[in-house]
Amino acid sequence: MAVELTIKLYRESETTENEDDSGLFCAQLTNDDSIIAGHGEDPYEALHDLVNELQFQHEYFRPD
């Protein structure tokens, strides 16, 4: 069984006026039914948090 994931990694801006504000990073996995996200002070921490969320919601990847 193979699972294909598309992850969007972006910086959350604290204000909408300046996109370079020092907001948190977000790693987001979206499918038709839900959004799973991880957050962190840098991209690696956000990805690590996303992996932890995926482990917590492991039934998401179980075959039907």
Protein Blocks (a to p, Z undefined) as FASTA:
>chain_A
ZZddddddddddfbfklmkbccddddddddfkbccddddfbfklmmmmmmmmmmmmmmmm
pcZZ
